Amino acid sequence: METRLYYIHLRIIGNPDPGVPKSTPSTPRNFQSSFAKRMREGGRGTIITSIGGKMIEAMTIHWKPVSKPAMIGGGLAAVAFMAYAAFKSNGFLLLDYVNLPIHEAGHLVFSPFGPTLGIWGGTLLQIIFPVVFFVYFALRADTSGAAFSAFWFGESLLYSSVYIGDARAMVLPLVGGGEHDWNIILSGLGALSSDRDIADIVRFLGWTAMVVATFWFVKRGWESRAEIAAGDSDLS
């Protein structure tokens, strides 16, 4: 009886009788053994670096290629729009015909959450809209759609900067002649006297987003040409 119990004990701890064939280790045990080995060799830093690298690799987006006509046409259109934005005197741009109704809808969407969010809601939805489109296209690795959405986000910031800079003067015509959002917002924050400074910062961020989106789109188009050429040479 003692001999039998001793044999069972050896089998449980993974040291079977020499005469009995070893069973194939299970996957969890293999994983634990590999994990322990890597911990001994490289410490926790190695494990964390390995896991982090795998996560970054999994999140890497393999963007769709951009054709040469799309790269040229999109790049020229973006540069032309930025030139138009730079010289437009009243600050109301073509895309603002889209931003304006979204802004007004934002007040209705956020108003059930209280008067403060109701006031902020116009600008919030106006900014959220292009961000949602960017995420949508990014998840599909759509280079053109993502670049346009990022460009639109920057232009939306330009639109907001005009409104912010008018907080004290309040000379801009308002839809329905209602209250001035940013006069109320900045007054509540005690920052009304800094409306021009805040507007300059928002404007700078907007221009940065537009320039970066354009540069990235053209860069991706140029890389696509190189990738296509490399693929053709591999086939020949």
NUKOLLUM-505372 format. One record per residue: residue in three letters; z negated, x negated, y of N, C-alpha, C, CB in turn. Coordinates in steps of 0.1 Angstrom, whole numbers, padded with zeros to 4 digits, always signed. Glycine has a CB too. Example, Ala and Ser with C-alpha at 12.3 -4.5 7.8 and 13.67 -1.06 7.14 Angstrom:
<nodes>
Ala-0078-0132-0057-0078-0123-0045-0078-0132-0033-0090-0113-0045Ser-0071-0128-0022-0071-0137-0011-0079-0129+0000-0057-0141-0006
</nodes>
This chain:
<nodes>
Met+0000-0008-0012+0000+0000+0000+0000-0009+0013-0012+0009+0000Glu-0008-0019+0013-0009-0028+0024+0004-0035+0026-0020-0038+0022Thr+0011-0039+0015+0024-0046+0016+0034-0037+0022+0028-0051+0002Arg+0034-0024+0018+0044-0014+0023+0042-0012+0038+0043-0001+0016Leu+0030-0011+0042+0027-0009+0057+0031-0021+0065+0012-0006+0059Tyr+0029-0033+0059+0032-0045+0066+0047-0046+0068+0027-0057+0058Tyr+0055-0041+0058+0069-0041+0058+0074-0032+0069+0075-0037+0045Ile+0068-0020+0070+0072-0010+0080+0069-0015+0094+0065+0003+0078His+0058-0022+0095+0054-0028+0108+0064-0038+0113+0040-0034+0107Leu+0069-0047+0104+0079-0057+0107+0092-0050+0111+0081-0066+0095Arg+0096-0039+0104+0108-0032+0108+0107-0026+0122+0111-0021+0097Ile+0096-0021+0126+0095-0015+0139+0096-0025+0150+0081-0007+0140Ile+0090-0036+0148+0090-0046+0159+0103-0055+0159+0078-0055+0158Gly+0112-0051+0150+0125-0058+0151+0126-0071+0143+0129-0061+0165Asn+0117-0073+0133+0117-0085+0125+0118-0081+0110+0105-0094+0128Pro+0129-0076+0105+0130-0070+0092+0129-0081+0081+0143-0063+0090Asp+0127-0076+0070+0126-0085+0058+0139-0092+0057+0123-0077+0045Pro+0139-0105+0054+0151-0113+0053+0161-0107+0043+0148-0127+0049Gly+0156-0100+0033+0165-0095+0023+0172-0082+0028+0158-0092+0011Val+0168-0076+0039+0173-0063+0043+0183-0066+0055+0162-0053+0048Pro+0196-0061+0054+0205-0064+0065+0200-0058+0078+0219-0058+0061Lys+0203-0066+0089+0199-0061+0102+0209-0050+0107+0200-0073+0112Ser+0203-0040+0113+0211-0030+0119+0217-0034+0132+0203-0016+0120Thr+0227-0028+0137+0233-0031+0150+0224-0027+0161+0247-0024+0151Pro+0221-0035+0170+0212-0031+0181+0218-0020+0189+0209-0043+0190Ser+0210-0011+0194+0215+0000+0202+0218-0005+0216+0204+0011+0203Thr+0226+0003+0223+0231+0000+0237+0219-0002+0246+0240+0011+0242Pro+0209+0007+0247+0198+0004+0256+0191-0009+0254+0187+0015+0254Arg+0189-0013+0241+0183-0026+0238+0192-0037+0243+0180-0028+0223Asn+0205-0036+0241+0214-0046+0246+0213-0048+0261+0228-0043+0242Phe+0212-0036+0268+0211-0036+0282+0198-0043+0287+0212-0022+0288Gln+0187-0039+0280+0174-0045+0284+0174-0060+0282+0163-0038+0276Ser+0180-0064+0271+0180-0078+0268+0189-0086+0278+0186-0081+0254Ser+0200-0080+0282+0209-0086+0292+0202-0087+0305+0222-0079+0293Phe+0195-0076+0309+0188-0075+0321+0177-0086+0322+0182-0061+0323Ala+0169-0087+0311+0158-0096+0310+0164-0111+0311+0150-0095+0298Lys+0175-0113+0305+0181-0127+0305+0185-0130+0319+0193-0127+0295Arg+0192-0121+0326+0196-0124+0340+0184-0125+0349+0205-0113+0345Met+0174-0118+0347+0162-0120+0355+0156-0133+0353+0151-0109+0351Arg+0156-0138+0341+0150-0152+0338+0159-0163+0344+0149-0154+0323Glu+0172-0161+0344+0182-0171+0349+0183-0171+0364+0195-0169+0343Gly+0184-0159+0370+0186-0159+0384+0176-0152+0393+0199-0153+0387Gly+0166-0145+0386+0156-0138+0394+0162-0125+0399+0151-0147+0405Arg+0153-0118+0406+0156-0105+0411+0168-0105+0421+0144-0098+0418Gly+0169-0116+0428+0180-0117+0438+0194-0116+0432+0179-0130+0446Thr+0195-0122+0420+0208-0122+0413+0211-0107+0409+0208-0131+0401Ile+0201-0100+0404+0203-0086+0399+0207-0078+0411+0190-0081+0392Ile+0200-0079+0422+0202-0071+0434+0216-0074+0439+0192-0073+0445Thr+0220-0087+0440+0233-0090+0445+0244-0084+0436+0234-0106+0446Ser+0242-0085+0423+0252-0080+0414+0253-0065+0415+0247-0083+0399Ile+0242-0057+0416+0243-0043+0418+0249-0039+0431+0229-0037+0417Gly+0245-0047+0442+0251-0044+0455+0266-0047+0455+0245-0053+0466Gly+0270-0057+0449+0285-0060+0448+0292-0049+0441+0287-0073+0441Lys+0287-0044+0430+0293-0033+0423+0294-0020+0431+0286-0030+0410Met+0284-0018+0439+0284-0006+0447+0294-0007+0458+0270-0004+0454Ile+0295-0019+0465+0305-0021+0475+0319-0020+0469+0303-0035+0482Glu+0321-0026+0457+0334-0025+0451+0338-0010+0448+0334-0033+0437Ala+0328-0002+0444+0331+0012+0441+0334+0019+0453+0319+0018+0434Met+0328+0015+0465+0331+0023+0477+0343+0018+0485+0319+0022+0486Thr+0349+0007+0480+0361+0001+0487+0373+0011+0486+0365-0012+0480Ile+0379+0014+0497+0390+0023+0498+0403+0015+0497+0390+0032+0511His+0411+0019+0487+0424+0013+0486+0434+0022+0494+0429+0011+0471Trp+0436+0018+0507+0444+0027+0516+0458+0027+0512+0442+0021+0530Lys+0464+0039+0514+0478+0041+0511+0487+0033+0520+0482+0056+0512Pro+0498+0028+0516+0507+0020+0524+0513+0028+0536+0518+0013+0516Val+0516+0021+0546+0523+0027+0558+0537+0022+0559+0515+0024+0571Ser+0547+0031+0559+0561+0027+0560+0564+0020+0574+0570+0039+0558Lys+0574+0013+0574+0578+0006+0587+0581+0016+0598+0590-0003+0584Pro+0589+0026+0596+0591+0036+0606+0578+0043+0611+0601+0047+0602Ala+0569+0046+0602+0556+0052+0606+0548+0042+0614+0548+0057+0594Met+0548+0030+0610+0540+0019+0617+0545+0018+0632+0541+0006+0610Ile+0559+0017+0633+0565+0015+0646+0563+0028+0655+0580+0012+0645Gly+0566+0039+0649+0565+0052+0656+0551+0055+0660+0571+0063+0648Gly+0541+0054+0651+0527+0056+0654+0522+0047+0664+0519+0056+0641Gly+0525+0034+0662+0520+0024+0671+0525+0026+0686+0524+0010+0667Leu+0538+0029+0687+0544+0031+0700+0538+0044+0706+0559+0032+0699Ala+0536+0054+0698+0531+0067+0703+0516+0065+0709+0531+0078+0693Ala+0509+0057+0701+0495+0054+0705+0494+0046+0718+0487+0047+0694Val+0503+0036+0719+0503+0028+0731+0508+0036+0743+0512+0016+0730Ala+0518+0045+0741+0523+0053+0752+0512+0063+0756+0535+0061+0747Phe+0504+0069+0747+0494+0078+0750+0483+0071+0758+0488+0085+0738Met+0479+0059+0754+0469+0051+0761+0473+0048+0776+0465+0039+0754Ala+0486+0045+0777+0491+0042+0791+0491+0055+0799+0506+0037+0790Tyr+0494+0066+0793+0494+0079+0800+0479+0082+0804+0499+0090+0791Ala+0470+0079+0795+0455+0082+0797+0450+0073+0809+0447+0080+0785Ala+0455+0061+0809+0450+0052+0819+0454+0056+0833+0455+0037+0816Phe+0466+0062+0835+0471+0065+0848+0470+0080+0851+0486+0061+0849Lys+0464+0088+0842+0463+0103+0845+0451+0104+0855+0460+0111+0832Ser+0454+0110+0866+0444+0110+0877+0433+0120+0875+0451+0115+0890Asn+0435+0132+0869+0424+0141+0868+0416+0140+0855+0429+0155+0869Gly+0420+0131+0846+0413+0129+0834+0415+0139+0823+0399+0127+0837Phe+0422+0150+0825+0425+0160+0815+0438+0156+0808+0425+0174+0821Leu+0437+0152+0795+0448+0147+0788+0454+0158+0778+0444+0135+0780Leu+0465+0154+0772+0472+0164+0764+0463+0169+0752+0485+0157+0758Leu+0456+0159+0746+0447+0163+0735+0436+0172+0739+0442+0151+0728Asp+0433+0172+0752+0422+0180+0757+0424+0195+0756+0418+0176+0771Tyr+0437+0198+0754+0440+0213+0752+0435+0217+0738+0455+0215+0753Val+0433+0207+0730+0427+0210+0717+0411+0208+0718+0432+0200+0706Asn+0407+0198+0725+0392+0196+0726+0385+0207+0734+0390+0183+0734Leu+0392+0213+0744+0385+0223+0752+0381+0235+0744+0394+0228+0763Pro+0390+0242+0736+0386+0253+0728+0375+0250+0717+0397+0260+0721Ile+0376+0238+0712+0366+0233+0702+0353+0232+0709+0370+0220+0695His+0353+0226+0721+0340+0225+0729+0334+0239+0732+0343+0218+0742Glu+0342+0248+0736+0337+0261+0739+0331+0268+0726+0347+0270+0746Ala+0338+0266+0715+0334+0272+0702+0321+0266+0698+0344+0270+0691Gly+0318+0253+0702+0306+0246+0698+0294+0253+0704+0306+0232+0703His+0295+0259+0716+0284+0266+0722+0280+0278+0714+0287+0270+0737Leu+0290+0285+0709+0288+0297+0701+0282+0293+0687+0301+0305+0699Val+0287+0282+0681+0282+0278+0668+0268+0274+0668+0291+0267+0663Phe+0264+0267+0679+0250+0261+0679+0240+0270+0687+0250+0248+0686Ser+0245+0280+0694+0236+0288+0702+0225+0296+0694+0244+0299+0709Pro+0228+0300+0681+0217+0306+0673+0205+0297+0671+0222+0311+0660Phe+0207+0283+0673+0196+0274+0670+0188+0271+0682+0202+0261+0664Gly+0189+0279+0693+0181+0277+0705+0190+0273+0717+0171+0267+0702Pro+0184+0275+0729+0192+0272+0741+0196+0257+0743+0184+0277+0753Thr+0187+0248+0738+0190+0234+0740+0202+0230+0732+0178+0226+0736Leu+0202+0234+0719+0213+0230+0710+0226+0238+0714+0210+0234+0696Gly+0223+0250+0720+0235+0258+0725+0242+0250+0736+0230+0271+0731Ile+0235+0243+0745+0241+0235+0756+0247+0223+0750+0230+0232+0766Trp+0240+0216+0741+0246+0204+0735+0257+0207+0725+0235+0197+0727Gly+0258+0219+0720+0267+0223+0710+0282+0220+0713+0265+0237+0706Gly+0285+0223+0726+0299+0221+0730+0304+0206+0727+0301+0224+0744Thr+0297+0197+0732+0300+0183+0730+0298+0179+0716+0292+0174+0739Leu+0288+0184+0709+0285+0180+0695+0297+0184+0686+0273+0186+0690Leu+0302+0196+0687+0313+0201+0678+0326+0194+0682+0314+0216+0680Gln+0327+0191+0695+0339+0184+0699+0340+0170+0693+0339+0183+0715Ile+0328+0163+0691+0328+0150+0685+0328+0151+0670+0315+0143+0690Ile+0321+0161+0665+0321+0162+0650+0334+0165+0644+0311+0173+0646Phe+0342+0173+0651+0355+0177+0646+0364+0165+0641+0363+0185+0656Pro+0367+0156+0650+0375+0144+0645+0368+0136+0635+0379+0136+0657Val+0355+0135+0635+0348+0128+0625+0350+0134+0611+0333+0127+0628Val+0349+0147+0610+0351+0155+0598+0365+0152+0593+0349+0170+0599Phe+0375+0152+0601+0389+0149+0597+0390+0135+0592+0399+0152+0609Phe+0383+0126+0599+0384+0112+0595+0378+0110+0581+0376+0103+0604Val+0367+0116+0578+0361+0116+0565+0370+0122+0554+0347+0123+0564Tyr+0376+0133+0558+0386+0140+0549+0397+0131+0545+0391+0153+0555Phe+0403+0124+0555+0415+0116+0552+0410+0103+0545+0422+0112+0565Ala+0399+0098+0549+0394+0085+0543+0391+0087+0528+0381+0080+0549Leu+0386+0099+0524+0383+0101+0510+0396+0102+0502+0375+0114+0508Arg+0407+0105+0509+0420+0105+0502+0428+0092+0505+0428+0117+0507Ala+0422+0083+0511+0428+0070+0514+0441+0071+0522+0431+0062+0501Asp+0441+0082+0530+0453+0085+0539+0452+0077+0552+0454+0100+0542Thr+0460+0066+0552+0459+0057+0564+0463+0063+0577+0468+0045+0561Ser+0474+0070+0577+0479+0077+0589+0469+0087+0594+0492+0083+0587Gly+0464+0096+0585+0455+0106+0589+0442+0100+0594+0452+0116+0578Ala+0436+0090+0588+0424+0084+0592+0425+0077+0605+0419+0074+0581Ala+0437+0070+0607+0439+0064+0620+0440+0074+0632+0452+0055+0620Phe+0447+0084+0629+0449+0095+0640+0435+0101+0643+0459+0106+0635Ser+0427+0104+0632+0414+0110+0635+0405+0101+0643+0407+0113+0621Ala+0405+0088+0640+0397+0078+0647+0402+0077+0662+0398+0064+0641Phe+0415+0078+0664+0421+0078+0677+0416+0090+0685+0436+0077+0677Trp+0417+0102+0678+0413+0114+0684+0398+0114+0688+0416+0126+0674Phe+0390+0108+0679+0376+0106+0682+0374+0099+0695+0368+0099+0671Gly+0381+0088+0697+0380+0080+0709+0385+0088+0721+0388+0068+0708Glu+0396+0096+0720+0400+0104+0731+0391+0115+0735+0414+0110+0728Ser+0384+0120+0724+0374+0130+0727+0362+0125+0735+0369+0136+0714Leu+0359+0112+0733+0348+0105+0741+0353+0104+0755+0345+0092+0735Leu+0366+0101+0757+0371+0100+0771+0369+0114+0778+0386+0096+0771Tyr+0373+0124+0771+0371+0138+0777+0357+0140+0780+0376+0148+0767Ser+0347+0137+0772+0333+0139+0775+0329+0130+0786+0325+0135+0762Ser+0334+0118+0788+0330+0109+0798+0333+0115+0812+0336+0095+0797Val+0344+0122+0813+0348+0129+0826+0338+0139+0829+0362+0135+0825Tyr+0334+0147+0819+0324+0158+0821+0311+0152+0825+0323+0167+0809Ile+0307+0141+0818+0294+0135+0821+0293+0130+0835+0291+0124+0811Gly+0304+0123+0839+0304+0117+0852+0304+0127+0864+0317+0108+0853Asp+0307+0140+0860+0307+0150+0870+0294+0158+0871+0318+0160+0867Ala+0284+0153+0864+0271+0160+0863+0264+0163+0877+0261+0152+0854Arg+0265+0153+0886+0259+0156+0899+0268+0163+0909+0254+0142+0905Ala+0281+0158+0909+0290+0164+0918+0294+0178+0915+0303+0155+0919Met+0296+0181+0902+0299+0194+0897+0312+0200+0904+0287+0204+0899Val+0322+0192+0905+0334+0197+0911+0345+0201+0901+0340+0186+0920Leu+0343+0198+0888+0353+0201+0878+0353+0216+0877+0350+0194+0865Pro+0365+0222+0875+0366+0236+0872+0361+0239+0858+0380+0242+0874Leu+0352+0249+0856+0346+0252+0843+0352+0265+0838+0331+0253+0845Val+0353+0266+0825+0358+0278+0819+0349+0289+0821+0360+0276+0803Gly+0354+0300+0827+0345+0311+0830+0335+0309+0842+0337+0315+0818Gly+0336+0297+0848+0327+0294+0859+0313+0293+0855+0329+0304+0870Gly+0310+0289+0843+0297+0289+0838+0289+0277+0842+0297+0290+0823Glu+0277+0275+0835+0269+0264+0838+0275+0251+0834+0255+0266+0831His+0271+0240+0841+0276+0227+0839+0267+0220+0828+0276+0218+0852Asp+0272+0219+0816+0264+0214+0804+0257+0201+0808+0273+0211+0792Trp+0264+0191+0813+0258+0178+0815+0249+0177+0827+0269+0168+0816Asn+0250+0186+0836+0240+0187+0847+0227+0191+0841+0245+0196+0858Ile+0228+0201+0832+0216+0206+0825+0210+0196+0816+0219+0219+0818Ile+0218+0189+0808+0214+0180+0798+0207+0168+0805+0225+0175+0789Leu+0214+0162+0815+0209+0150+0821+0197+0153+0830+0220+0143+0829Ser+0196+0165+0836+0185+0169+0843+0173+0170+0834+0187+0182+0851Gly+0175+0176+0823+0164+0177+0813+0159+0164+0808+0168+0185+0801Leu+0168+0154+0807+0164+0140+0803+0159+0131+0814+0176+0134+0796Gly+0160+0137+0826+0156+0128+0838+0165+0117+0841+0142+0123+0835Ala+0178+0119+0837+0188+0108+0839+0200+0113+0847+0193+0104+0825Leu+0198+0123+0855+0209+0128+0863+0215+0118+0872+0205+0140+0871Ser+0206+0109+0878+0211+0099+0887+0219+0088+0880+0199+0093+0895Ser+0219+0088+0867+0227+0078+0860+0239+0083+0853+0218+0072+0849Asp+0244+0095+0858+0255+0101+0852+0268+0092+0852+0258+0114+0859Arg+0270+0085+0862+0282+0077+0863+0281+0065+0853+0284+0071+0877Asp+0269+0059+0852+0267+0048+0843+0269+0052+0828+0253+0042+0845Ile+0263+0064+0825+0264+0069+0811+0279+0072+0808+0256+0082+0810Ala+0286+0078+0818+0300+0081+0817+0308+0069+0814+0305+0089+0829Asp+0305+0058+0821+0312+0045+0819+0310+0040+0805+0307+0035+0829Ile+0298+0041+0800+0295+0036+0786+0303+0045+0776+0280+0037+0783Val+0303+0058+0778+0310+0067+0768+0325+0064+0769+0307+0082+0771Arg+0330+0062+0781+0344+0059+0783+0348+0046+0776+0348+0058+0798Phe+0339+0036+0778+0342+0023+0771+0343+0025+0756+0331+0013+0775Leu+0333+0033+0750+0333+0035+0736+0346+0042+0732+0321+0043+0732Gly+0350+0052+0740+0362+0059+0737+0375+0050+0736+0364+0070+0747Trp+0376+0042+0747+0388+0033+0747+0387+0023+0735+0388+0025+0760Thr+0375+0018+0732+0373+0009+0721+0378+0016+0708+0359+0005+0719Ala+0374+0028+0705+0378+0035+0693+0393+0037+0692+0371+0049+0692Met+0399+0040+0704+0414+0042+0704+0421+0029+0701+0418+0048+0717Val+0417+0018+0708+0424+0006+0706+0422+0001+0691+0418-0005+0716Val+0410+0002+0686+0407-0003+0672+0415+0005+0662+0392-0002+0669Ala+0416+0018+0664+0423+0027+0655+0438+0023+0655+0422+0042+0659Thr+0444+0020+0667+0458+0017+0668+0460+0003+0662+0462+0016+0683Phe+0451-0006+0664+0453-0020+0659+0452-0019+0644+0442-0029+0664Trp+0442-0012+0638+0441-0011+0624+0453-0005+0617+0428-0003+0620Phe+0458+0006+0623+0470+0013+0618+0482+0003+0617+0473+0025+0626Val+0484-0004+0628+0496-0013+0628+0493-0025+0618+0498-0019+0643Lys+0481-0030+0618+0478-0040+0608+0480-0036+0594+0463-0045+0610Arg+0475-0024+0591+0477-0018+0578+0492-0017+0574+0470-0005+0576Gly+0500-0013+0584+0515-0012+0582+0521-0025+0579+0521-0005+0594Trp+0516-0035+0586+0522-0049+0584+0518-0054+0570+0516-0058+0595Glu+0505-0051+0566+0501-0055+0553+0509-0048+0542+0486-0053+0551Ser+0512-0035+0545+0520-0028+0535+0533-0034+0533+0521-0013+0540Arg+0539-0039+0543+0553-0045+0542+0551-0058+0533+0558-0050+0555Ala+0540-0065+0535+0538-0077+0526+0536-0073+0512+0526-0085+0532Glu+0528-0062+0510+0525-0058+0496+0538-0053+0489+0515-0047+0496Ile+0546-0046+0496+0559-0041+0491+0568-0053+0487+0566-0031+0500Ala+0568-0062+0496+0577-0074+0494+0572-0082+0482+0577-0083+0506Ala+0559-0083+0480+0553-0090+0469+0556-0083+0456+0538-0092+0471Gly+0555-0069+0457+0558-0062+0445+0573-0063+0440+0555-0047+0447Asp+0582-0063+0450+0596-0065+0447+0599-0079+0441+0605-0063+0460Ser+0592-0089+0446+0594-0103+0441+0589-0104+0426+0587-0113+0450Asp+0578-0096+0423+0573-0097+0410+0582-0090+0400+0559-0090+0409Leu+0589-0080+0405+0599-0073+0396+0611-0081+0393+0602-0059+0402Ser+0615-0089+0403+0628-0097+0402+0626-0109+0392+0633-0101+0415
</nodes>
